[in-house]
Amino acid sequence: MPDTDLSAASKFNRVLLKISGEALMGDQGFGLHPPTVERIAREVKSVQELGVEVCMVIGGGNIFRGLAGSAQGMERTTADYMGMLATVMNALGMQSALEGLGVYTRVISAIPMDQVCEPYIRRRAVRHLEKGRVCIFAAGTGNPYFTTDTASTLRATEMGCEAIFMGKQVDGVYDSDPKTNPDAKRYEKITYDEALVKNLKVMDASAIALARDNSMPIIVFSLDEPGGFRTILAGQGTFTRVGN
């Protein structure tokens, strides 16, 4: 049963969580680290227990990054499709972890592959959310030259989400890399245009522009902090809000 006392504390009813493929690696240099995947799955479960409907988009950089493959001489379209398939592998790994915790989950791919996941049909995906299932959107937008950042904004808009939550290794957006600059300043709130003009690396430019055009807030927070996702949903903790 959802925790009804805490559900009132959540400021959101339906959200999309975007994480990079690298977030699933743990301390490894490649692939999936099962304990890390399970830890993130527990974060998602704790939020779902608040009564919040959750979508997810996971990158594929821990397995294959299309842009890197293209830079090494591979044809860009082929490299991007390979990257999309990597996101499907990550989505299936996350689905396994979530269902191991008793969370009903659907992997929904922009590239049809009926044996392993559902094809993307917007109305069906919305119905899954209404039934309390976590929807993991895989294979990006199904088109080369578009990143999973853009896919996140697109799916969040189509699903009627109230915000995109960007789970990163840092607790917000900084004016420089806090890992190399101890004096880096964290922004509490910035506009879409500031993120674009200052090239703050929140998302790629097309994703931010799509979010701006649809007034979709982007919340950047640290996924490494235990309970961080749940805390941020209540408007507490440390994060940066990108919006109007």
ZINOR-V722193 format. One record per backbone hydrogen bond with DSSP energy under -0.5 kcal/mol. NH is the residue of the N-H (numbers start at 1). CO is the residue of the C=O. E is the energy in kcal/mol with one decimal. If there is no record, write none. Layout:
NH:CO:E
NH:CO:E
This chain:
3:49:-2.3
4:2:-1.2
7:3:-1.8
8:4:-0.9
9:6:-1.5
10:6:-0.8
10:7:-0.8
11:233:-2.5
15:53:-2.5
16:163:-1.9
17:55:-2.8
18:16:-0.6
18:165:-3.0
19:17:-0.5
19:57:-2.2
20:167:-0.6
23:20:-0.8
24:21:-1.8
25:22:-1.5
28:25:-1.8
31:62:-2.5
33:24:-2.8
34:32:-0.7
36:33:-1.1
37:33:-2.2
38:34:-2.5
39:35:-2.0
40:36:-2.2
41:37:-2.2
42:38:-2.2
43:39:-1.5
44:40:-2.2
45:41:-2.6
46:42:-2.3
47:43:-1.5
48:44:-2.5
49:45:-2.0
50:47:-1.5
51:48:-1.9
52:47:-1.2
53:13:-3.3
55:15:-2.3
56:135:-2.6
57:17:-2.1
58:137:-0.6
59:19:-2.1
63:60:-2.1
64:60:-2.8
66:64:-0.6
69:65:-2.3
70:66:-2.4
71:67:-1.9
72:68:-1.1
73:70:-1.7
74:69:-2.0
79:75:-2.4
80:76:-2.6
81:77:-2.1
82:78:-2.1
83:79:-2.0
84:80:-2.2
85:81:-2.0
86:82:-1.6
87:83:-1.5
88:84:-1.3
89:85:-1.7
90:86:-2.0
91:87:-2.3
92:88:-2.4
93:89:-2.0
94:90:-2.4
95:91:-2.6
96:92:-2.3
97:93:-1.8
98:94:-2.7
99:95:-2.8
100:96:-1.6
101:97:-0.7
101:98:-1.0
102:99:-1.2
103:98:-2.4
104:102:-0.6
106:134:-2.7
108:106:-0.6
108:136:-2.9
109:107:-0.5
109:118:-3.2
110:138:-2.0
112:110:-0.6
116:113:-2.1
117:113:-1.8
118:107:-2.4
120:109:-1.4
121:119:-0.6
125:121:-2.5
126:122:-2.5
127:123:-1.9
128:124:-2.1
129:125:-2.0
130:126:-2.3
131:127:-1.5
132:129:-2.0
133:128:-2.4
134:104:-2.5
135:54:-1.6
136:106:-3.1
136:134:-0.6
137:56:-3.1
137:135:-0.7
138:108:-2.7
138:136:-0.6
139:84:-0.6
142:139:-1.5
146:143:-0.9
151:147:-1.9
152:148:-2.1
153:149:-2.0
154:150:-2.6
155:151:-3.0
156:152:-2.6
157:153:-2.0
158:154:-2.5
159:155:-2.6
160:156:-0.5
160:157:-0.8
161:156:-2.7
162:14:-3.0
164:217:-2.5
165:16:-3.4
165:163:-0.5
166:164:-0.6
166:219:-3.2
167:18:-2.3
167:165:-0.9
168:166:-0.7
168:221:-3.0
173:187:-0.6
175:185:-2.1
178:176:-0.6
180:177:-1.1
181:177:-2.3
182:180:-0.5
184:181:-1.9
187:173:-2.9
190:241:-2.3
195:191:-2.0
196:192:-1.9
197:193:-3.2
198:194:-2.7
199:196:-0.6
200:195:-1.8
207:204:-0.5
208:204:-2.1
209:205:-2.6
210:206:-1.9
211:207:-2.2
212:208:-2.7
213:209:-2.4
214:210:-1.1
215:212:-1.3
216:211:-2.7
217:162:-0.5
217:215:-0.7
218:242:-2.4
219:164:-3.3
220:218:-0.6
220:240:-2.8
221:166:-2.2
221:219:-0.5
223:168:-2.7
223:221:-0.6
224:168:-0.7
225:222:-0.5
226:224:-0.6
228:225:-2.5
231:227:-2.2
232:228:-2.7
233:229:-1.7
234:230:-0.8
234:231:-0.8
235:232:-2.3
236:231:-1.9
240:220:-2.1
241:188:-2.2
242:218:-3.2
242:240:-0.6
243:190:-2.4
243:241:-0.6
